Each structure stands twice: as C-alpha cells, then as structure tokens.
C-alpha cells in the first residue's frame, strides 16, 4: 500500500515508523510504501548488532517484522529474543520458538523456552 501525508516518527533502517494520527503506527519506507497496517500501539527494534527483530505491538500482543514480504501480526502474549536471534514465544500457555529469519516455528516445552524463568 502506498500512502502520502504520513508523519515519520522514527527510523529503523531501512524502514520508517510512521503515523497518520499521532496515536497509532505503521512501518514503511522512504518511497512511501506502508508494509503494516497503521494501527499498531508501538513499533520498535529488539536485540543487538548481530541479531535484532522489529517488534509490532497491538492491544497487548506482539508480532514481528522480518522483511517487506514476511511479518507476523501481533498475536503472541510474550516473547524474548535469545543470543542466537531466535524468538521465544508464548500464546495461550503454549510455548514456541521462531528461527531468527522468521521462516520456521516449532512448539517447545516450557522448560525449553526462555520465558517464565
């Protein structure tokens, strides 16, 4: 989707966090393309120079943006990013891990997860 008249509130290179109303946010680029809906409560990066993910937060749930063609809507209750860039998740008491590139999800036990420790 391409929108004009949005305000850029932050840069997460090569992406821009944008807003239409100053209260909800979306993720776009310098060319004016918007990759997520502009109804997120917050958008921020999590991690370090080696591994990071762009987090999408909406209504107390978390999702993740990996690239222009791959993102996960905010549906998870909790998350933590490990030292390898894998995302440990929790949804309705079920634990899982998404690989660092966002391509593979696997369910794990609570003991295997870094959450709730």
C-alpha positions, 0 to 999 in steps of 0.5 A: 500500500502506498500512502502520502501525508504520513508523519515519520516518527522514527527510523529503523533502517531501512524502514520508517515508523510512521503515523497518520494520527499521532496515536497509532503506527505503521512501518514503511519506507522512504518511497512511501510504501506502508508494509503494516497496517497503521494501527499498531500501539508501538513499533520498535527494534529488539536485540543487538548488532548481530541479531535484532527483530522489529517488534509490532505491538497491538492491544497487548500482543506482539508480532514481528517484522522480518522483511517487506514480504514476511511479518507476523501480526501481533498475536503472541502474549510474550516473547524474548529474543535469545543470543542466537536471534531466535524468538521465544514465544508464548500464546495461550500457555503454549510455548514456541520458538521462531528461527531468527529469519522468521521462516520456521516455528516449532512448539517447545516445552516450557522448560525449553523456552526462555520465558517464565524463568 
